[in-house]
Amino acid sequence: MMGADRGQLAVALDLLTDALILTGQHGVYCVSNRNPAAPRLDLQAILEGINGAKSLIQSVMTSMASHPVGTSPKQSSQIPD
């Protein structure tokens, strides 16, 4: 329905979401000594990285949604003579 590339990006997004959930669950038990309300600094870095990767995949999927399957933005633009 979405094409192979979009489907693979959707699966990657699901895997990142699963990793985000597992990391968040681990963060409940592994809290910072300085701020018990926040996860440890290493977990914060992991969470930021996963969220950044999810944002990147979402932006690519949004960009791909505006172009038909099999075309790219370069192919769909017209170059004036």
LUMBA-51470 format. One record per atom (N, C-alpha, C): residue in one letter; y, x, z. Coordinates in steps of 0.02 Angstrom, whole numbers, plus 50000, padded with zeros to 5 digits. Layout:
! LUMBA-51470
AYXZ ...
! end
This chain:
! LUMBA-51470
M499415004150000 M500005000050000 M500635004350000 M500635009650041 M501225014050044 M501135020250001 G500545021449977 G500415027549940 G500135032749986 A499805037749958 A499455042849998 A499945046950040 D500505049050011 D500985053150048 D501285049450106 R501495043350094 R501795039450148 R501275037750201 G500655036450180 G500125035150228 G499985041150273 Q499985047050243 Q499865053150282 Q500435054350331 L501055052950310 L501615053650356 L501565048650413 A501335042550398 A501255037450450 A500725039650501 V500175042650477 V499655045050523 V499935050750565 A500315055250535 A500615060750573 A501085058050627 L501455052850610 L501905049750658 L501515046650716 D500955043450701 D500525040550753 D500245046050798 L500035051650770 L499775057150810 L500305060150856 L500915060750830 L501455063250872 L501615058350928 T501585051950913 T501705046950965 T501175047451019 D500545048351000 D500005049151049 D500125055351092 A500325060851060 A500465067051097 A501055066051145 L501545062251123 L502125060851165 L501915056851227 I501485052051218 I501235047951274 I500845052251323 L500395056351297 L499985060651341 L500415065651379 T500915068451345 T501365073151379 T501775069651432 G501995063551417 G502365059651466 G501945058051527 Q501315056351516 Q500865054951572 Q500755061251615 H500685066951582 H500605073151618 H501245074751658 G501815073051629 G502455074251663 G502535070551728 V502175065051736 V502195061251799 V501915065551856 Y501405069451841 Y501075073451893 Y501355080551898 C501715082651848 C501955089451845 C502725089251845 V503025088351904 V503745087351908 V504095093951925 S504735094051911 S505145099851925 S505255100652000 N505255106852023 N505395108152094 N506135106852109 R506565108252062 R507285107252072 R507475099852070 N507165096152023 N507335089152015 N506685085152009 P506445082452064 P505805078852063 P505805072752017 A506385070351996 A506415064551952 A506305066451878 A506305072851863 A506235075151794 A505605079351786 P505325079351725 P504735083751714 P504955091151714 R504455095451720 R504595102651719 R504925104651653 L505265110351653 L505635112551595 L505195113551534 D504585116151543 D504155117151485 D503955110451454 L503835105451496 L503675098851469 L504285095651436 Q504875096951462 Q505475094451430 Q505555097351360 A505405103851352 A505445107051286 A504935104051238 I504335102851263 I503815099751221 I504025092751199 L504285088851246 L504505082051230 L505065082051178 E505535086751185 E506085087251137 E505815089151068 G505335093751065 G505045095851002 G504675090150967 I504285086451006 I503915080750977 I504405075450953 N504915073950992 N505405068950971 N505775071250908 G505925077650903 G506245080350843 G505805079750782 A505155081250791 A504685080550735 A504615073350713 K504595068750761 K504555061650745 K505175059450706 S505755061650727 S506375059850692 S506375062550621 L506135068550612 L506095071450545 L505625067350500 I505035065650526 I504565061650486 I504855054850470 Q505185051750519 Q505495045250507 Q506035045650454 S506435050950454 S506955051650403 S506665052750334 V506105056450330 V505775057450265 V505475050950241 M505175047050285 M504885040650266 M505435035850243 T506015035950276 T506575031650255 T506825033850187 S506875040350176 S507095042950112 S506595041050056 M505955041550072 M505445039950023 M505435032450007 A505615028350056 A505605021150046 A506135018949995 S506655022849989 S507185021049941 S507035023349870 H506475026649860 H506275029049794 H505575026449778 P505455024349716 P504785021949698 P504265027549704 V503635025549714 V503095030349719 V503055034449655 G502995041049661 G502935045449603 G503595048149578 T504155046149609 T504795048949589 T505115052349648 S505585056649634 S505945060049688 S506685058849674 P507115060249723 P507825059349712 P508085063249652 K507805069249640 K508025073249583 K507845069949517 Q507245066849514 Q507025063749453 Q507405057349439 S507625053849490 S507945047349480 S508695047949465 S508995053749476 S509705054549462 S509815056349390 Q510355053949364 Q510535055149294 Q511045060849292 I510935065549247 I511405071149237 I511825069549176 P512495069149185 P512925067549128 P512915073049076 D512975071149013 D512985076048958 D513665079148949 
! end
